[in-house]
Amino acid sequence: MGAVLLATLLSACSGAERPTLVEGPEAVGNSESGEDTTASTDPDDDVDRDPIDRATDAAAAGGLGMLDEPEPITGDVIDPVGSFKAITTAAGVVTPVIGQTAEGYVVQSPCGFERLVSWGQPVGDVQVVLDAGHGGIERGAETDEMAEADLNLRVVRRTASELNDRGIAVVLSRTGDYRMPVIQRTFLADHVEAELLVSVHHNTPAVNPSPTPGTEMYVQNGSTDSRRLGGLIYEEVVEALAEFDVEWVSRSDAGVLAVLNDEGADAYGINRRPTVPSVLAELAYLGNPKEAALLATDDYADAMAAALADGIERYLTTQDPGSGFVEQARSFSPSGDTGGEEGCIDPVLE
């Protein structure tokens, strides 16, 4: 079926000759046939895994080099024509396709540069974009043993595997340990016309002791869809965390809430920028040593993967309203020292 799909994609294009696609797995994220056509994203399962997924593992392990400033793209660039709007490059990086030349695909790199790649695995219809917060030099919260950037990616990859098993088409915004500005993460979600975007984070610093987890879902101000998505994920995550015997910490207003800057807009770009419903999920407190010990375990990653997948699936398939809503928005103006484009260096794409 892979050869048929690739031939269909090639014949759908007009204008400049389409770059040759190497024979390989079918389009990632396209579950229209009802079959699981997305490569495995479970880092613990290396049996019969396709080359793209193994390349993604290499990226996650820091195996990707870095690129210099892009060379100008030569030749006529035409709008992409076909049934996909993104590709997974040979190095396992998901990139939006914004054009093509006779030599290859013109993609928007993780840092936002236009780059030319000669080969890509097509990304089909996408329902969910999962975003692992931070990455590269942006490590997020840290302990002596663990960085939030790595923990976020581990949870997101297992969540993607869980969603794939349920026939829900998903891609990761960041597939390895590289920097990616927020504007590029949200552009990807909008470009592939996903139904939702969930960005996974872990909080710091530790705050007040609490009998319940301090899970927070930051939702888009005024968006009923974002609010419902956040409420459903909140229910599932808090229920899953309650199974663990941990000395939790929490803010007094923890729950499902909007966070607004001084101008009254969503404080976080992951909520402010996309048109698709988005949620920034602070699952637990890496800054609390008691919780950090739990967060390092496979049991935690598995529990969060199942909980996130349950919340997302309920959003897509039910009218459940969710819960945990905090009506009073929180006021916060980020310093702007993370998530921006300045100094971003792309990973090698192929």
FIFI-788604 format. One record per residue (C-alpha): residue number from 0; residue in one letter; y, z, x. Coordinates in Angstrom, 1 decimal, m for minus. Each point is the difference from the previous one (the first is absolute). Example, Ala and Ser with C-alpha at 12.3 -4.5 7.8 and 13.67 -1.06 7.14 Angstrom:
NODE seq type     yy     zz     xx
NODE   0    a   m4.5    7.8   12.3
NODE   1    s    3.4   m0.7    1.4
END
This chain:
NODE seq type     yy     zz     xx
NODE   0    m    0.0    0.0    0.0
NODE   1    g    2.3    0.6    3.0
NODE   2    a    0.0   m3.7    0.9
NODE   3    v    0.8   m1.0   m3.5
NODE   4    l    2.9    2.4   m0.2
NODE   5    l    1.5   m1.1    3.3
NODE   6    a   m0.3   m3.6   m1.0
NODE   7    t    1.8    0.7   m3.3
NODE   8    l    2.8    1.7    1.9
NODE   9    l    0.3   m2.9    2.3
NODE  10    s    0.1   m2.6   m2.7
NODE  11    a    2.6    1.9   m2.0
NODE  12    c    2.7   m0.6    2.7
NODE  13    s    2.3   m3.0    0.4
NODE  14    g    2.5   m1.1    2.6
NODE  15    a   m0.8    0.9    3.6
NODE  16    e   m3.7    0.1    0.9
NODE  17    r   m1.4    3.5   m0.7
NODE  18    p   m1.2    1.9    3.1
NODE  19    t   m3.7    0.2    0.2
NODE  20    l   m1.5    3.2   m1.2
NODE  21    v   m3.0    1.1    2.0
NODE  22    e   m3.1    0.5   m2.1
NODE  23    g   m0.3    3.7   m0.9
NODE  24    p    0.0    2.6   m2.7
NODE  25    e    1.5   m0.8   m3.4
NODE  26    a    3.6    0.9   m1.0
NODE  27    v    0.6    3.7    0.4
NODE  28    g    1.2    1.7   m3.2
NODE  29    n   m1.2   m2.6   m2.4
NODE  30    s   m2.2    1.7   m2.6
NODE  31    e    0.4   m2.6   m2.7
NODE  32    s   m3.7   m1.1    0.3
NODE  33    g   m1.1    3.6   m0.6
NODE  34    e   m1.5    0.1    3.5
NODE  35    d    1.0    2.3    2.8
NODE  36    t    1.7   m2.6    2.3
NODE  37    t    2.0    2.4    2.1
NODE  38    a   m1.1    1.0    3.4
NODE  39    s   m1.2    3.5    0.5
NODE  40    t    2.8    2.4    1.1
NODE  41    d   m2.2    3.0    0.7
NODE  42    p    0.5    0.8    3.7
NODE  43    d   m3.3    1.9    0.0
NODE  44    d   m2.1   m3.1   m1.1
NODE  45    d   m0.4   m2.5    2.8
NODE  46    v   m3.1   m1.7   m1.2
NODE  47    d    0.2   m3.7   m0.7
NODE  48    r    3.8    0.2   m0.2
NODE  49    d    2.0   m3.2    0.3
NODE  50    p    2.1   m0.8    3.0
NODE  51    i    3.3    0.6   m1.8
NODE  52    d   m1.0    3.5   m0.9
NODE  53    r   m1.2    0.8    3.5
NODE  54    a    3.4   m1.3    1.3
NODE  55    t    1.7    2.4   m2.4
NODE  56    d   m2.0    2.8    1.5
NODE  57    a    1.2   m1.0    3.4
NODE  58    a    3.6    0.0   m1.3
NODE  59    a   m0.5    3.5   m1.4
NODE  60    a   m1.4    1.2    3.3
NODE  61    g    3.2   m1.2    1.8
NODE  62    g   m1.7   m3.2    1.3
NODE  63    l    2.8   m2.3   m0.9
NODE  64    g    2.5   m1.1    2.6
NODE  65    m    3.7   m0.5   m0.8
NODE  66    l    2.0   m3.2   m0.4
NODE  67    d    3.3   m1.0    1.5
NODE  68    e    2.9   m1.5   m2.1
NODE  69    p   m1.3   m3.0   m2.0
NODE  70    e    0.5   m3.5    1.2
NODE  71    p    1.9   m2.3   m2.4
NODE  72    i   m2.3   m1.8   m2.4
NODE  73    t    0.0   m3.7    0.5
NODE  74    g   m1.0   m2.8   m2.4
NODE  75    d    0.6   m0.3   m3.7
NODE  76    v   m0.6    3.2   m1.9
NODE  77    i   m1.0   m0.4   m3.6
NODE  78    d   m0.5    2.6   m2.7
NODE  79    p   m3.6    1.3   m0.2
NODE  80    v   m2.0   m1.7   m2.7
NODE  81    g   m3.3    1.4   m1.2
NODE  82    s   m1.6    3.0   m1.6
NODE  83    f    0.8    2.7    2.6
NODE  84    k    3.3    1.4    1.3
NODE  85    a   m1.3    2.0    3.0
NODE  86    i   m2.6   m0.3    2.7
NODE  87    t   m1.9    2.4    2.3
NODE  88    t    0.5   m1.3    3.5
NODE  89    a   m2.7   m0.1    2.6
NODE  90    a    1.1    3.3    1.4
NODE  91    g   m0.4    1.6   m3.5
NODE  92    v    3.7    0.2   m0.9
NODE  93    v    1.0   m0.7   m3.6
NODE  94    t    3.0   m2.3   m0.1
NODE  95    p    1.9   m1.7   m2.8
NODE  96    v   m0.1   m3.8    0.2
NODE  97    i    3.5   m1.5   m0.4
NODE  98    g   m0.6   m3.6    1.1
NODE  99    q   m2.2   m2.3    2.1
NODE 100    t    0.3   m2.7    2.6
NODE 101    a   m2.5   m2.4    1.4
NODE 102    e   m0.9    2.6    2.6
NODE 103    g   m0.6    3.0   m2.2
NODE 104    y    1.3    2.5   m2.5
NODE 105    v    3.5    1.4    0.2
NODE 106    v   m0.4    3.7   m0.7
NODE 107    q    2.3    3.0   m0.2
NODE 108    s   m1.1    2.4    2.6
NODE 109    p   m0.2    3.8   m0.3
NODE 110    c    3.4    0.2    1.6
NODE 111    g    1.5   m2.7   m2.2
NODE 112    f    0.0   m2.9    2.4
NODE 113    e   m1.1   m3.5   m1.0
NODE 114    r   m3.0   m0.8    2.2
NODE 115    l   m2.5   m2.8    0.1
NODE 116    v   m3.7    0.7   m0.1
NODE 117    s   m2.7   m2.7    0.2
NODE 118    w   m2.7    1.8   m2.1
NODE 119    g   m0.2    2.4   m2.8
NODE 120    q   m2.4    1.4   m2.6
NODE 121    p    1.6   m0.6   m3.4
NODE 122    v    0.9    3.0   m2.1
NODE 123    g   m0.7   m0.7   m3.7
NODE 124    d    1.4    1.7   m3.1
NODE 125    v    1.1    3.6    0.9
NODE 126    q    0.1    2.8   m2.5
NODE 127    v    0.8    2.9    2.4
NODE 128    v    1.8    0.3    3.3
NODE 129    l   m0.8    3.2    1.9
NODE 130    d    2.5    1.0    2.6
NODE 131    a   m0.9    2.4    2.9
NODE 132    g    3.3    1.7    0.8
NODE 133    h    1.5   m0.1    3.5
NODE 134    g   m1.9   m1.7    2.9
NODE 135    g    0.6   m1.0    3.6
NODE 136    i    2.7    2.1    1.6
NODE 137    e    0.8    1.6   m3.4
NODE 138    r   m2.7    2.7    0.0
NODE 139    g    1.2    2.0   m3.0
NODE 140    a   m1.1    3.6   m0.2
NODE 141    e   m2.1    1.1    3.0
NODE 142    t   m2.3    2.8    1.1
NODE 143    d   m1.6    0.4    3.4
NODE 144    e   m3.0   m1.8   m1.2
NODE 145    m    1.3   m2.5   m2.6
NODE 146    a    2.9   m2.3   m0.9
NODE 147    e    0.9   m0.8   m3.6
NODE 148    a    0.1   m3.7    0.7
NODE 149    d   m3.7    0.0    0.9
NODE 150    l   m1.0    2.3   m2.8
NODE 151    n    1.9   m2.1   m2.6
NODE 152    l   m1.9   m3.1    1.3
NODE 153    r   m3.4    1.7   m0.2
NODE 154    v    0.6    1.1   m3.6
NODE 155    v    1.4   m3.4   m1.0
NODE 156    r   m2.9   m2.0    1.5
NODE 157    r   m2.6    2.2   m1.8
NODE 158    t    2.0   m0.4   m3.3
NODE 159    a    0.0   m3.7    0.4
NODE 160    s   m3.8    0.0    0.5
NODE 161    e   m0.4    2.1   m3.2
NODE 162    l    2.2   m2.4   m2.0
NODE 163    n   m1.9   m3.0    1.3
NODE 164    d   m3.2    1.6   m1.2
NODE 165    r    1.5    0.2   m3.5
NODE 166    g    1.1   m3.7    0.1
NODE 167    i    3.7    0.8    0.4
NODE 168    a    1.7   m2.5    2.3
NODE 169    v    1.9    1.9    2.8
NODE 170    v    1.7   m0.7    3.3
NODE 171    l    1.5    2.3    2.6
NODE 172    s    3.6   m0.5    1.1
NODE 173    r   m0.8    1.5    3.4
NODE 174    t   m3.5   m0.6    1.3
NODE 175    g    0.4    1.5    3.5
NODE 176    d    2.1    2.3    2.1
NODE 177    y    3.2   m2.0    0.2
NODE 178    r    3.5    0.4   m1.3
NODE 179    m    1.0   m1.6   m3.3
NODE 180    p    3.5    0.5   m1.5
NODE 181    v    0.1    1.1   m3.7
NODE 182    i    1.7   m3.2   m1.0
NODE 183    q   m3.0   m2.0    1.2
NODE 184    r   m2.5    2.2   m1.8
NODE 185    t    1.8   m0.4   m3.3
NODE 186    f    0.6   m3.7    0.6
NODE 187    l   m3.8   m0.5    0.3
NODE 188    a   m0.7    1.8   m3.3
NODE 189    d    2.6   m2.1   m1.8
NODE 190    h   m1.0   m3.2    1.7
NODE 191    v   m3.6    0.2   m1.0
NODE 192    e    1.0    1.1   m3.5
NODE 193    a   m2.1    3.1    0.1
NODE 194    e   m0.2    2.3   m3.1
NODE 195    l    0.9    3.1    2.0
NODE 196    l    0.7    1.4    3.4
NODE 197    v   m1.1    3.4    1.2
NODE 198    s    1.2    1.4    3.4
NODE 199    v   m2.1    2.9    1.4
NODE 200    h    1.7    2.8    1.9
NODE 201    h   m0.7    3.6    1.1
NODE 202    n    2.8    2.6   m0.2
NODE 203    t    1.8    2.3    2.4
NODE 204    p    1.3    2.6    0.7
NODE 205    a   m2.1    2.7   m1.5
NODE 206    v    1.8    1.8   m2.8
NODE 207    n   m0.8    2.9   m2.3
NODE 208    p   m3.6    1.2   m0.6
NODE 209    s   m1.4   m1.2   m3.3
NODE 210    p   m3.2    0.4   m2.0
NODE 211    t   m0.1   m3.7   m0.6
NODE 212    p    0.6   m3.1    2.2
NODE 213    g    3.5   m1.1    0.7
NODE 214    t   m0.7   m3.6   m0.9
NODE 215    e    3.0   m2.1   m0.8
NODE 216    m    0.4   m3.5   m1.5
NODE 217    y    3.4   m1.6    0.5
NODE 218    v    0.5   m2.6   m2.7
NODE 219    q    2.6   m2.6   m0.7
NODE 220    n    3.0    1.4   m2.0
NODE 221    g    0.0   m1.4   m3.5
NODE 222    s   m3.3   m1.9    0.3
NODE 223    t   m2.5    1.1   m2.7
NODE 224    d   m2.8   m2.0    1.8
NODE 225    s    0.7    1.8    3.4
NODE 226    r    0.2    3.3   m1.8
NODE 227    r   m3.4   m0.5   m1.8
NODE 228    l   m1.6   m1.2    3.2
NODE 229    g    1.2    3.0    1.9
NODE 230    g   m1.1    2.3   m2.8
NODE 231    l   m3.6   m1.4    0.0
NODE 232    i   m0.4    0.2    3.7
NODE 233    y    1.5    3.5    0.0
NODE 234    e   m2.6    1.2   m2.5
NODE 235    e   m2.9   m1.5    2.0
NODE 236    v    1.2    1.2    3.4
NODE 237    v    0.8    3.6   m1.1
NODE 238    e   m3.4    0.2   m1.7
NODE 239    a   m1.8   m1.2    3.1
NODE 240    l    1.9    2.4    2.3
NODE 241    a   m0.8    2.9   m2.2
NODE 242    e   m3.6   m0.3    1.0
NODE 243    f    0.9    1.2    3.5
NODE 244    d    0.5    3.6    0.9
NODE 245    v    3.3   m0.2    1.9
NODE 246    e    3.2    2.1    0.4
NODE 247    w    2.4   m2.6   m1.5
NODE 248    v    3.7   m0.3    0.4
NODE 249    s    2.4   m1.6   m2.5
NODE 250    r    3.7   m0.5   m0.9
NODE 251    s    1.0    1.6   m3.2
NODE 252    d    0.8   m3.4   m1.6
NODE 253    a   m3.2   m1.8    1.2
NODE 254    g   m1.4   m2.5   m2.4
NODE 255    v    0.9   m3.5   m1.2
NODE 256    l    3.7   m0.6    0.5
NODE 257    a    2.8   m2.3    1.0
NODE 258    v    1.8    0.7    3.3
NODE 259    l    3.6   m1.3    0.0
NODE 260    n    2.5   m0.5    2.8
NODE 261    d    3.7    0.8   m0.1
NODE 262    e    0.7   m3.3   m1.9
NODE 263    g   m2.5    0.9   m2.7
NODE 264    a   m2.5   m2.7    1.1
NODE 265    d   m3.6    0.6    1.0
NODE 266    a    0.1    1.7    3.4
NODE 267    y   m3.1   m1.7    1.5
NODE 268    g    0.0   m3.7    0.6
NODE 269    i   m3.7   m0.3   m1.1
NODE 270    n    1.3    0.9   m3.5
NODE 271    r    3.4   m1.5    0.1
NODE 272    r   m0.8   m3.5    1.3
NODE 273    p   m3.0   m1.4   m1.8
NODE 274    t    0.0   m1.5   m3.5
NODE 275    v   m3.7    1.0   m0.5
NODE 276    p   m0.7    3.5   m1.2
NODE 277    s   m0.3    2.2    3.1
NODE 278    v   m0.9    3.6    0.9
NODE 279    l    0.5    1.9    3.2
NODE 280    a   m2.9    2.5    0.0
NODE 281    e    0.3    3.1    2.2
NODE 282    l   m3.6    1.2   m0.4
NODE 283    a    0.0    3.3    1.9
NODE 284    y    1.8    1.9    2.8
NODE 285    l   m1.0   m1.1    3.5
NODE 286    g    2.7    2.5    1.1
NODE 287    n   m2.1    2.9   m1.3
NODE 288    p   m2.6    0.9    2.6
NODE 289    k   m2.4    1.2   m2.8
NODE 290    e    0.2   m3.3   m1.7
NODE 291    a    0.0   m2.0    3.3
NODE 292    a   m3.5    1.2    0.8
NODE 293    l   m1.2   m1.4   m3.4
NODE 294    l    1.9   m3.3    0.4
NODE 295    a   m1.9   m0.8    3.3
NODE 296    t   m3.3   m0.1   m1.9
NODE 297    d   m1.9   m2.9   m1.5
NODE 298    d   m0.5    2.1   m3.2
NODE 299    y    3.8   m0.1   m0.5
NODE 300    a    0.3   m3.7    0.7
NODE 301    d   m2.8   m0.8   m2.4
NODE 302    a    1.4    2.3   m2.7
NODE 303    m    3.5   m1.6    0.2
NODE 304    a   m1.5   m3.5    0.0
NODE 305    a   m1.8    0.7   m3.2
NODE 306    a    3.0    1.8   m1.6
NODE 307    l    2.4   m2.7    0.9
NODE 308    a   m2.4   m2.7   m1.3
NODE 309    d   m0.5    2.0   m3.2
NODE 310    g    3.7    0.2   m0.7
NODE 311    i    0.6   m3.6    0.8
NODE 312    e   m2.9   m1.2   m2.1
NODE 313    r    1.2    2.2   m3.0
NODE 314    y    3.5   m1.6    0.4
NODE 315    l   m1.5   m3.5   m0.1
NODE 316    t   m2.5    0.5   m2.8
NODE 317    t    1.3    2.7   m2.3
NODE 318    q    3.2    1.2   m1.7
NODE 319    d   m0.4    3.6    1.2
NODE 320    p    3.5    1.5    0.6
NODE 321    g   m0.7    2.2    3.0
NODE 322    s    1.5    3.4    0.6
NODE 323    g    1.7    2.2    2.5
NODE 324    f    3.5   m1.3   m0.8
NODE 325    v    3.1    1.7    1.4
NODE 326    e    3.0   m1.0   m2.1
NODE 327    q    2.6    1.1    2.5
NODE 328    a    0.4   m2.6    2.8
NODE 329    r    0.1    1.3    3.5
NODE 330    s    3.1   m0.8    2.2
NODE 331    f   m0.7   m1.2    3.5
NODE 332    s    1.7   m2.5    2.3
NODE 333    p   m2.3   m1.2    2.8
NODE 334    s    1.4   m0.2    3.5
NODE 335    g   m1.0   m3.6    0.4
NODE 336    d   m1.8    0.6    3.3
NODE 337    t   m3.4   m1.2   m1.3
NODE 338    g   m1.1   m3.0   m2.0
NODE 339    g    2.7   m2.3    1.3
NODE 340    e   m0.2   m3.3    1.8
NODE 341    e    1.9    0.8    3.2
NODE 342    g   m2.2   m0.2    3.1
NODE 343    c   m3.1   m1.2   m1.9
NODE 344    i   m2.5   m1.8    2.1
NODE 345    d   m2.7   m2.1   m1.7
NODE 346    p   m3.7    0.4    0.7
NODE 347    v   m1.9   m3.1    1.2
NODE 348    l   m1.0   m2.0   m3.0
NODE 349    e   m2.8   m2.2    1.4
END
